[in-house]
Amino acid sequence: MEILFNVAGLALVLHLACSTLMLAFLRDDALAQVLFAIPGGWPGARPRWFALRLLRGRFLVPWTPAPAGLTRESTLVNLAFWSARIAGTVFPLAALAFLFLAISAAGAYA
């Protein structure tokens, strides 16, 4: 159970780091609008560097293809995209598995 908790935490940190890295090195602002969501929905415009932006949830499922404009970006951006995508998928799976095991273990002792 402890391993699942650590895996979920590491996946969350990796997703945050890769999303930030990818946003910093993206050259195309239109592609950034397609790739990233702004948690909490900020009204109006704000600087690109000011927001905590995470990869959109639709890119975390394996059957959604990567955007076409991503092929024109650098290798670092592509590596960060795929790392953020994998880590973003692993995080909820590991967190749900941890919660499931914690609840089932608590039920065994009741």
C-alpha positions as CSV (number, residue, x, y, z in Angstrom):
1,M,0.0,0.0,0.0
2,E,2.8,2.3,0.8
3,I,4.3,1.7,-2.7
4,L,1.1,2.8,-4.4
5,F,1.0,6.0,-2.3
6,N,4.6,6.8,-3.3
7,V,4.0,5.9,-7.0
8,A,1.0,8.3,-7.0
9,G,3.0,11.1,-5.4
10,L,5.9,10.7,-7.8
11,A,3.5,10.6,-10.8
12,L,1.8,13.8,-9.7
13,V,5.2,15.6,-9.2
14,L,6.4,14.3,-12.6
15,H,3.2,15.4,-14.3
16,L,3.5,18.9,-12.8
17,A,7.2,19.2,-13.7
18,C,6.8,17.9,-17.2
19,S,3.8,20.2,-17.9
20,T,5.7,23.2,-16.6
21,L,8.8,22.3,-18.7
22,M,6.7,21.7,-21.8
23,L,4.9,25.1,-21.4
24,A,8.2,26.9,-20.9
25,F,9.7,25.5,-24.2
26,L,6.6,25.5,-26.4
27,R,7.0,28.0,-29.3
28,D,3.4,27.9,-30.5
29,D,0.8,29.7,-28.4
30,A,-2.1,28.1,-30.3
31,L,-0.7,24.7,-29.5
32,A,-0.4,25.7,-25.8
33,Q,-4.1,26.5,-25.8
34,V,-4.9,23.1,-27.2
35,L,-2.6,21.2,-24.8
36,F,-3.2,22.9,-21.5
37,A,-6.1,23.6,-19.2
38,I,-6.1,26.3,-16.5
39,P,-7.4,24.9,-13.3
40,G,-10.0,27.1,-11.7
41,G,-10.8,29.0,-14.9
42,W,-9.2,32.4,-14.7
43,P,-11.4,35.2,-16.2
44,G,-9.6,37.3,-18.8
45,A,-6.1,37.3,-20.0
46,R,-3.0,36.7,-17.9
47,P,0.6,36.0,-18.6
48,R,1.6,32.6,-19.8
49,W,4.2,32.2,-17.0
50,F,1.7,33.2,-14.3
51,A,-0.6,30.2,-14.5
52,L,-0.3,26.7,-13.2
53,R,-1.3,24.8,-16.4
54,L,-1.7,21.1,-16.6
55,L,-2.1,18.8,-19.6
56,R,-5.8,18.5,-20.6
57,G,-7.5,15.4,-19.4
58,R,-8.3,14.2,-22.8
59,F,-4.6,13.6,-23.6
60,L,-4.4,11.2,-20.6
61,V,-6.4,8.5,-22.3
62,P,-4.4,6.3,-24.7
63,W,-6.9,6.5,-27.6
64,T,-6.6,10.2,-28.0
65,P,-3.8,11.1,-30.5
66,A,-1.2,13.8,-29.9
67,P,-1.9,17.1,-31.6
68,A,-0.5,17.4,-35.1
69,G,1.5,20.6,-34.2
70,L,3.5,18.8,-31.6
71,T,5.6,17.2,-34.3
72,R,7.1,20.6,-35.2
73,E,8.3,21.2,-31.7
74,S,11.7,20.1,-30.2
75,T,12.5,16.7,-28.9
76,L,12.5,18.1,-25.3
77,V,8.9,19.2,-25.7
78,N,7.8,15.9,-27.2
79,L,9.6,14.0,-24.4
80,A,7.9,16.2,-21.8
81,F,4.5,15.7,-23.5
82,W,4.8,11.9,-23.4
83,S,6.2,11.9,-19.9
84,A,3.4,14.2,-18.6
85,R,0.9,12.0,-20.4
86,I,2.1,8.8,-18.9
87,A,2.5,10.3,-15.4
88,G,-0.9,11.9,-15.6
89,T,-2.4,8.5,-16.4
90,V,-0.5,6.7,-13.7
91,F,-1.4,9.1,-10.9
92,P,-5.2,8.5,-10.8
93,L,-4.8,4.8,-11.3
94,A,-2.3,4.5,-8.4
95,A,-4.4,6.8,-6.2
96,L,-7.5,4.8,-6.8
97,A,-5.7,1.5,-6.2
98,F,-4.3,2.9,-2.9
99,L,-7.8,4.0,-1.8
100,F,-9.3,0.7,-2.8
101,L,-6.7,-1.2,-0.8
102,A,-7.0,1.1,2.2
103,I,-10.8,0.7,2.3
104,S,-10.6,-3.1,1.8
105,A,-7.9,-3.4,4.5
106,A,-10.0,-1.3,6.9
107,G,-13.0,-3.6,6.2
108,A,-10.9,-6.7,7.0
109,Y,-10.2,-5.4,10.5
110,A,-13.8,-4.3,11.3
